Amino acid sequence: ALYCKSKTITLMKKLYIGFLFASGLFSASAQNYEFQEVINVECLPVISQDITGTCWSFSTSSFLESEIIRLTGRQIDLSEMFQARTTYLAKAENYVMRQGKANFSEGALAHDVLNSVSEYGLIPNRFYDGLGDGQTKHNHVEMVAVLEAMLKKYVENPAKKLSPNWKQAINAVLDIYLGSMPTKFEFEGKNYTPKSFAEFTKIKPENYITLTSFTHKSYYKSFILNIPDNFSNGSMYNLPLDEFIENIDNSLANGYSLSLDCDVSEATFSGKYGVAFVPEKEEDIKTGLAEIITEKNITPEFRQQEFENLSTTDDHLMHIVGKVKDQKGNVYYKVKNSWGSDDKKVANGGYVYMSVAYIKLKAISVLVHKDGLNKKTKSELKL
């Protein structure tokens, strides 16, 4: 039996290597990735955002779950839909009051979750999962279409005077699709409101800041980055690119994870293969999915150029929870995604290993606790 098992495994390996040769993902001189964990900040298991554009809530809720572990030692599965629901209302108000000259979509940013926590609090997922009777997966397609149609009509204002009840109508739609929000609940034998529960978790929104790096604004100042999902005009601190990376590293080294806003539209970002990289040569785009390749040197000027020509876009939010390295010592960031953990669809259990070059080029911003910053940066930012 042992021999048969060994023979079967050997055959499978040969077939797999044959597949890689045939698909152009493996060559005779290849060094297939062999990853070793370097830093791992505790987080809850990978889950799926399903058919929604609420990655910002999934990623930042995951980030807050890690923060609660760091601050209290407790593992608490937070409701992503509570933050999404309250933010939908904020986006709706912004859209109507700007008379349609604003973005209303499923997208938002990490700071919008913190804004929601400040105003509304936090709820464990079991008290508000946003799923209707019989539902097992999130699907916001119909809900968003209904909301958009309503909001456009409010902006059109056919009665020439907008009814004061329009917000109640939006809330009613959100209640129908996501459920009405609980005002109190019992957790571990004690009664809480969402706000008192946020206090219990020790999450203080004012302690979290967003960092970015662009050359068109002064360093060590905050500014509003013009990207579509920044509907709430959240400010970010601008750092030199190397210092931006240094602070990600410093945070992870000291047990602080980060919420990441990133471009994932590139062929070199792959949930299926679980890697993200920036090849020096275009012909390595496919090769780098399976083996170590030489990566491009990313300068601040090139990063800025790719942002301004819209090659780098604000696509997706995830959660940086650690670092790994390959057998040649190259470092990658361990990034928790929200596309599920089915090994038939994604690699690494749903985590993506992002090279330093990829983060340098494609990370729009990171949100982190201010105590995760190094001393120099804290001093420069006067935090």
ABEGO torsion letter per residue (X at the ends): XAAAAAAAAAAAAAAAAAAAAAAGABBAABBBBBBBBABBBBBBBBBBAEBBAAAAAAAAAAAAAAAAAAAAGBBBBBBAAAAAAAAAAAAAAAAAAAGGBBBBBABBBAAAAAAAAAAAEBBBAAABAGBBBGBABBBAAAAAAAAAAAAAAAAAGAAGBBBAAAAAAAAAAAAAAAEBBBABBBBGGBBBBAAAAAAAAGBBAAABBBBBBBAABBBGBBBBBBBAABAAGBBBBBBBAAAAAAAAAAAAAAGBBBBBBBBAABAABBAAAGBBBBBABAAAAAAAAABBBBBBBBBAAAAAAAAAAGABBBABBBBBAEBBBBAAGBBBBBBBBAAEABAAABBGGGBBBBBAAAAAAABABBBBBAAABBAAAAAAAGX
